[in-house]
């Protein structure tokens, strides 16, 4: 699961509305809905770093809470 999906699940579990996030972070709902809709099969847009960090600040959550495992590739 990637960081955007982890964040989307966290937001849903906490019952935070996307409209509240948009108002507090000044991010467009048009940006947030495609990224954070947990039930949407059409979610195709990962969050950009600045968007991700703004949401973490709003949620008062350390961004590393949404860390994903990374595999090292051999060269």
C-alpha positions as CSV (number, residue, x, y, z in Angstrom):
1,X,0.0,0.0,0.0
2,X,1.5,3.4,-1.0
3,X,1.6,6.5,1.3
4,X,-1.4,8.1,-0.4
5,X,-3.6,5.0,0.2
6,X,-2.4,4.8,3.8
7,X,-3.3,8.4,4.3
8,X,-6.7,8.0,2.7
9,X,-7.5,5.0,5.0
10,X,-6.3,7.0,8.0
11,X,-8.6,10.0,7.1
12,X,-11.6,7.7,6.6
13,X,-11.0,5.9,9.9
14,X,-10.8,9.3,11.7
15,X,-13.9,10.6,10.0
16,X,-12.2,13.7,8.7
17,X,-14.0,15.3,5.7
18,X,-12.1,16.1,2.5
19,X,-13.9,19.5,2.5
20,X,-12.4,20.3,6.0
21,X,-9.0,19.3,4.7
22,X,-9.4,21.5,1.6
23,X,-10.5,24.5,3.7
24,X,-7.7,24.2,6.2
25,X,-4.9,23.5,3.7
26,X,-6.1,25.7,0.8
27,X,-5.9,22.6,-1.5
28,X,-8.6,22.2,-4.0
29,X,-11.2,19.5,-3.5
30,X,-10.6,18.7,-7.2
31,X,-7.1,17.7,-6.2
32,X,-8.1,15.9,-3.0
33,X,-11.1,13.8,-4.0
34,X,-9.3,11.8,-6.7
35,X,-6.4,11.1,-4.3
36,X,-8.2,10.4,-1.0
37,X,-11.5,8.7,-1.9
38,X,-11.0,5.3,-0.3
39,X,-14.0,3.7,-2.0
40,X,-13.3,5.1,-5.5
41,X,-12.1,2.6,-8.0
42,X,-11.0,5.5,-10.2
43,X,-8.5,6.9,-7.7
44,X,-5.5,7.4,-9.9
45,X,-3.8,10.5,-8.6
46,X,-1.1,10.2,-5.9
47,X,-0.6,13.2,-3.7
48,X,2.3,15.5,-4.5
49,X,4.9,16.0,-1.7
50,X,3.7,19.5,-0.8
51,X,0.1,18.4,-0.7
52,X,1.0,15.3,1.4
53,X,2.9,17.5,3.9
54,X,0.1,20.1,4.1
55,X,-2.4,17.3,5.0
56,X,0.0,15.8,7.6
57,X,0.3,19.2,9.2
58,X,-3.5,19.6,9.3
59,X,-3.9,16.1,10.7
60,X,-1.0,16.8,13.2
61,X,0.5,13.5,12.1
62,X,4.2,12.7,11.5
63,X,4.5,12.0,7.7
64,X,6.5,8.9,8.6
65,X,3.3,7.4,9.9
66,X,2.4,6.8,6.3
67,X,5.8,5.3,5.4
68,X,5.8,2.4,3.0
69,X,8.4,-0.3,2.7
70,X,10.9,0.3,0.0
71,X,12.8,-2.4,-1.8
72,X,16.3,-1.9,-2.9
73,X,16.9,-2.8,-6.5
74,X,20.2,-4.4,-7.5
75,X,22.1,-2.5,-10.2
